Amino acid sequence: MRGKVYLVGAGPGEPDLLTVRAAQILARAGIVFHDALVNPEVIALAAAAELVPVGKRCGRHSTAQKFINKRLVDAAGKYETVVRLKGGDPMMFGRAQEEIDALSAAGLRYEVVPGVTSALAASADLGISLTRRGISRSVAFVTPRVGEGEEPGNWVRAALAADTAAIYMGAGEAASISSALIAGGKPATTPVVLIENASLPDSRWIAGRLADLPILAKTGRGGPALILVGEVYNKVSSMESVQHERISA
Ligand SMILES: C[S@@+](CC[C@H](N)C(=O)[O-])C[C@H]1O[C@@H](n2cnc3c(N)ncnc32)[C@H](O)[C@@H]1O
């Protein structure tokens, strides 16, 4: 058996934001290795598959990346359709490249199925374009989280250079994010939004100024959260929950 491995984006949370292609692949999957953030309703679409949780929640236990790579390669020897299911889009802060490299090195076929990344779901919830005409012509997707051998400060340069910044995996470091951006020259009055559980029924966001970010972050309820920074957020008011109309049953 030389199965094919699909790196599938599960989207930001709500199951009906999954692509049709992703749903079709899950339905015929023999085995699914899934992240902790993936909605159980999405995982349930893989009705016939063996399900293998492989962690990946900030600060909590997760399966080592090298071990996941090896398990994907091994699974392709046993199953025709192997799925690696990741939150949001697999290519956005999802360590997809390490998995692709391991699959390529093993001579295996793979395919990436994109998903809606959380920054885009957040924009939808807020009703605020990341690239609002006249205010923002550039967006930086950044994270303060560093991998082995990476420069810790690189993300700051990118966030300062862009009109709008979407900061992933940063809610736990709000104080150092705020001071690094202000020290780098972003005005302390720059609008910020901290949005938690984007796309989900319990989506909530809190808006303020860059200098207040540490206080805003303390109001979080532990769900996955993004920090959005930029003048496009000037008129956002804090809000609990947004009513989405779900298409799926
Ligand atoms: C390991 S990264 C994976 C990002 C994912 N690949 C994506 O495209 O959204 C996890 C981070 O994504 C962000 N995130 C994921 N889902 C989210 C959601 N529903 N609402 C807000 N932020 C989310 C948080 O910053 C979280 O710490």
The ligand as an SDF file (V2000), in Angstrom:
LIG
                    3D

 27 29  0  0  0  0  0  0  0  0999 V2000
   -0.9950   26.9620   15.8700 C   0  0  0  0  0  0  0  0  0  0  0  0
   -1.8360   28.4080   15.3380 S   0  0  0  0  0  0  0  0  0  0  0  0
   -2.7110   27.7090   13.9840 C   0  0  0  0  0  0  0  0  0  0  0  0
   -3.3410   28.7230   13.0870 C   0  0  0  0  0  0  0  0  0  0  0  0
   -4.2370   28.0960   12.0400 C   0  0  0  0  0  0  0  0  0  0  0  0
   -3.4700   27.2700   11.1490 N   0  0  0  0  0  0  0  0  0  0  0  0
   -5.0270   29.1290   11.2470 C   0  0  0  0  0  0  0  0  0  0  0  0
   -4.8680   29.1920   10.0170 O   0  0  0  0  0  0  0  0  0  0  0  0
   -5.8200   29.8570   11.8440 O   0  0  0  0  0  0  0  0  0  0  0  0
   -3.0790   28.5690   16.5810 C   0  0  0  0  0  0  0  0  0  0  0  0
   -3.4760   30.0240   16.7820 C   0  0  0  0  0  0  0  0  0  0  0  0
   -4.4230   30.4190   15.7900 O   0  0  0  0  0  0  0  0  0  0  0  0
   -5.3140   31.3610   16.3300 C   0  0  0  0  0  0  0  0  0  0  0  0
   -6.6840   30.8220   16.2370 N   0  0  0  0  0  0  0  0  0  0  0  0
   -7.0560   29.6080   15.8060 C   0  0  0  0  0  0  0  0  0  0  0  0
   -8.4000   29.4860   15.7710 N   0  0  0  0  0  0  0  0  0  0  0  0
   -8.8840   30.6740   16.2070 C   0  0  0  0  0  0  0  0  0  0  0  0
  -10.1980   31.2020   16.4070 C   0  0  0  0  0  0  0  0  0  0  0  0
  -11.2970   30.4790   16.1260 N   0  0  0  0  0  0  0  0  0  0  0  0
  -10.3270   32.4770   16.8660 N   0  0  0  0  0  0  0  0  0  0  0  0
   -9.2430   33.2360   17.1330 C   0  0  0  0  0  0  0  0  0  0  0  0
   -7.9710   32.7910   16.9610 N   0  0  0  0  0  0  0  0  0  0  0  0
   -7.7930   31.5360   16.5030 C   0  0  0  0  0  0  0  0  0  0  0  0
   -4.8900   31.6090   17.7750 C   0  0  0  0  0  0  0  0  0  0  0  0
   -3.9930   32.7030   17.7760 O   0  0  0  0  0  0  0  0  0  0  0  0
   -4.1800   30.3110   18.0860 C   0  0  0  0  0  0  0  0  0  0  0  0
   -3.2670   30.4790   19.1590 O   0  0  0  0  0  0  0  0  0  0  0  0
  1  2  1  0
  2  3  1  0
  2 10  1  0
  3  4  1  0
  4  5  1  0
  5  6  1  0
  5  7  1  0
  7  8  2  0
  7  9  1  0
 10 11  1  0
 11 12  1  0
 11 26  1  0
 12 13  1  0
 13 14  1  0
 13 24  1  0
 14 15  1  0
 14 23  1  0
 15 16  2  0
 16 17  1  0
 17 18  1  0
 17 23  2  0
 18 19  1  0
 18 20  2  0
 20 21  1  0
 21 22  2  0
 22 23  1  0
 24 25  1  0
 24 26  1  0
 26 27  1  0
M  CHG  2   2   1   9  -1
M  END
$$$$
